[in-house]
Amino acid sequence: MATFDEKLDPQALAPIYILVSQESLLLSRAHKALLEASVPEELRGFNCDQLQGKGADASQLLAAAQTLPMMAARRFLLVRGLEGMAAAELSKLVPYLESPNPSTVLVALCEKVDKRIKFFQHAKKLGFLQELGAPRSLGPWIREEARRQGVNLASAAADRLGHVVGADLARLGLAIEQLSLYAGERAIEVDDVDDLVADTRERSVFELTDAIASRNQGRAQEAVAGLFEQRQSSIGVVMMLARHMRQLGLCQAGQQQHLGKGELAKKVGVPPFVLDKLSRQAAHYSVRGVAQSLTLLGEADRALKGVGASGKVLGRTLAERVVVEVLVRDLIGLASR
């Protein structure tokens, strides 16, 4: 199985890559590496094509895949959203898996696929389907990403960055780049992460969660506006809220077990001074209220990712913001005074 972190050997390319990941950074880097290995830059105008899978006919894709290259050894065909193609159309592509055009590198980028569909089952069997998963441990990935960017990042700063940003690899990569510009030639330390990344983000998130717990609708919506002004992703905001509500649930469970402050902080996974804030907020919710909050957050996440009943992705910023604002209103309704 190919990896996409380093330069690929053009002679070792497969004719088909169906890449599946919910990490946009991993898909983007795989796309770039495969494109660079497939077609020289000066010939890409003649030998690169791109299709949208959703709503496309199999005949369109097959025609593009069978087109011969011009003055180059290969063509590069990018298909976005192949998982959106109708199952009946995908079934027509199964013979191409068995006998692909050797002069085309077909790369399909998918967020997720239904592995029950024959096309994806067959692609996996033939080794063409690859799942690019997020790392199990963020620390090593962050340190490797810093090395990749030529950034001197202290180990403790890497751990702090992972805690602050979370598992969004694209945001982590951008944060490392921003920290490099901020620190210049010197090593990036924990204080740099706190000054540049943690302070604004954590303050805004806590302002939002605190306003929700205190049932202050006006202040909560102001905090939502602040997060959107910082260009935080709507899904990211929902993930941060879900993480926070899970912490409140762990806090409640630990209190019911009569854990000491040190044990409780370890259980929740936060420093003791943060635990004090969480304990105050947890007191505003019943155990059932926290569970209902997590259900609402899951529904909002599915709506933003387009897995709801409508099947449509809310790709416009305004629509995404409305989803978050309604979610915040409903969360406030679950909090006690």
N, C-alpha and C positions, 0 to 999 in steps of 0.2 A: 504494500500500500504506500502510495506516495505521501510525502510530507511537503508542506508548502512554506516552511520557514526559511529555506535557503534556495539558491538558484537551482533550477531543475535542468536535467540533461535532456536536450531536445530529442535525442535518439531513443530515450526511454519513455517517451510519452505514450499514454494509452489513447485510443481513439474516442473514448467516452469517459466523462467524469460527471457523475450525478452527486453533487455535494449538498449535504443536509446539515443545517445548523441554525440555531436561533441567535447566534453571535454574529452580528453583521461584520465585525472586524475580521473574523476568521474567513468568512466567505469572500470578503473584499481582497484579502491577501492571497487567498488561493486563486481567485480570478486573475489577479495581477501576475502571479508567478507563472500560471499556465499560459497567459497571453504572451508574456515575454519569451517563454520557451518555444512557443508555437510559431510565431511570425515576427520577422525583423520589423522594427519600428517603421522603417521607410516603406514597407510593403503592406502595412496594415490597412491603408485606404482601399486597397483592392481585395483584400483577403480576410476581412473581418465583417461579421454580420451579427445582428442581434434580434431576437424574437421574444415576444411575451407569450408564455405558455397558456395563460388563462384565456379561454375562448378561441384559441387557435385550432386549426385543423391539422391533423397529422400530415396531410399532404404538403402543407406549407413548410413544416419542419424538415420533412424528408427531402423536399426540393432543395432547401438551403444546405442540408448536410451532404447531398450528392453533387453539389456544384464543385467543379474543379478549381484548384488555385490558379492564380495568375502570376507568373514569374516568381513563384515561391514553392517551397516543398509542401506547404500545408495551408489550409484555411482554418480560421478560428470562428466557431459558431457559439455564441452565448445565448442561453435560454433562461430567462428569469421567470420564476413562478410556474415551473413545469407541473407542480402539484395541482395547479388550477385547471389543467387541461382535463376535459371530460374523460372518464374511464374508458368509454368506447373508442375515443381517439387514441388514448394511450395504448390500447390493445393493438392498434394498427402499427405501432412502433416496435413491437416485440421482435419481428423479423430483422429489424435493423440492428438490434442488440446482437443477434447471431452473426451478422455479416456487415459490420460498419464500414464506412468509407475510410480507408487508411490515410487519405490525404486531408481529412477533416478532423480537427480536435473539437468535439462537441462538449461543452461545459454547461451543465444545468445547475443553477443555484436555487435551492429550496429551503424554506424555513422548516418545514416538516412534511413528511409524506405518509400516506396510508400504505403500510406494508402488506396489507391484504390484497392490494391491487396487483394483478399478475405482472404488469410491466415492472413495478418496483421490486417485486419478488425475484423476477428473472435477472434484473440488473444487479441485485445483491449477490445472487448466485454466481454471476459471471465476474464479480469483483469490480463492477463499475460504480456501485453505490457506496459512498463513503460518508460517515457521520462525523462531523467535526465538533467534538464536545468541548465545553468549557473545562478548564483545569480543575481537578478536585481540590487542589490547594492553591490559593491565590499568591501566597508569598513567593514561591519559586518562579511563577509566571511573571510577576511584577519585576522581579530582579532580572530575569532574562529579557524582558521587554526594555528595561532600562539599558541593559548591555547592548541590545539591538539598536537603540537610539543613540548610543554613545554617551549615556548620562551616568554620572557618578551618584548613585542613590544608596544611602546608608541602609543597612538591613532593617534597623528599627523604623526608618522612614517608610520602607516598603510595606512593613506590617501595618503601620498606621494608615497608609494610603488605602490598603485593602479594606481596613475596618471602616474608613470614612466613605469610600466610593462604592464598595460592594463588588459584586461579580459582573458588572457591566464592563466587558473588556474594551469596548470602544472608548468609554469615558475614562478608563484607567490609562489607556494609551495617550489620550489627549491631555490628561492631568500630568503625566510624566513629561510630556513636551512643554507644557506651561511651566512646570516646576524648573525645568532646565533653563528656560529663558529668565525665570525669576532669580535663580541662584547663580547663574553665570558659570564661571569655571570651577567654583568650589563644590564640595560634596553637598548633596541635598540631605538635610536633617529633618527630624520629626517636627521641629518648630516651623520649618518651611511649609510642611504639609498642613499644619494647623493654621498658619497665617494665610496661605493662599487657597487651600481647598476646603479644609474642615470647617473653618469659622463660619463662612457665609452659608454653606450648605446645611451644616448641623443646626445653626441658629435658626435658619428658615424652617427646617423640618420641625424643630422643637416648638417654634412659635405656632406652627400649624397644629401639631398634636396637642399642645397646651390649650390652644383656643378651642379645639374640638372637645376636650375633656371638660372645660369650663363652660361649654355651651355658648360660646361667644361667636355668633354667626358672622358678624361684621369683621371681627379680627381674623377669623378663620379664612374668610374669602380674600382678605387683604394678603394673608400669607400665601394663599394659592396664587394670587396675582404675582407676588414676589418671586415665587418659584418659576413661574412661566417667563417672567422678565429675565431670570437667570438662564433661560433656555434649557431648563431641565425637561427631560422627556416626560410625557404624561404617564407612560408605563413605568418609568423610573420613580415618579412620585407615588404611584400606587404601590410599587414594590417597597418603597421606604415606609409608607403607612402600614403595609402588611407586616413588615419586619417589626415595626414599633408595636403593633397590636399583639403580635406573638410574644414580644418581650413583656408586655403587660400581663398576658396570660401566664407566662412562666413566673412572673413576680407574684401573681395571685396564688399559684400552685405552691410556690416556695413558702409563702406566708402561711398557707394552710398546714404545711408540714413543720411550721415553727423553726425554719432554718435561721441561723444567725446571719448577720449582715454579710460577712465574708463568704459564707457558703452560698447565700442567695445571689450575691453579685457574680459568683462563679457560675451558678446555674443559669443565670440570665445572660451571662457573657458580656458584662459591662463593668467599668470601674465603679468603686463604691460611691463616688460623688454623683455619678449618673444614676445609680440605683435610687438615690434619694428622690430625684425628679420622677423616675418611673413609678416609685411607690405612691407618690402623691397622685399621679394620674390614674394609676390602677384603682385607687379608692373610688374613682368616679364611675366605675363600671362594675356590673355584676359579672359573674362567670359566664352566664348566658349572653350577656351583652357583648363580651369579647368574642364569643363564638359567632354571634350574629354579625359582628363587624367583619370578621374574617370571611364570612359568606358574601357579604356585600363587596368586599375587596376583590374576591375571586370573580364575581360577576362583572365588576368594572374592568378587571384585567382581560377577561374574555371579550368584552365589548370592544376594548381598544385594540385587541389583536385580531378582531374579526372572526371570532369563533362563536358569536352569539347566533340568535335565531335568524337574524337578517343575513348573516354570512358576509357582511360588508365591513371592510376595514375603515375605521374613522381616521383617515389620513390627514385631514385638515386640522390645523392648530385650534381653530375656534371650536370645532366639534369635540375634539379631545378635551379642551378646557371645560366645556359644558359637562362632559361625563365626570370629570374630577370635581367640579363644583357641586353637582347633584350628589355625588358620593359623599362629599364632606358634609353636606346638609343632612343626609341620612345617618351618618356616623354621629353627628351631634344629637340626633334624636334618640340614640341609644345610650347616651351618657346621662348620668344623674346630675342634679344641681349640687 
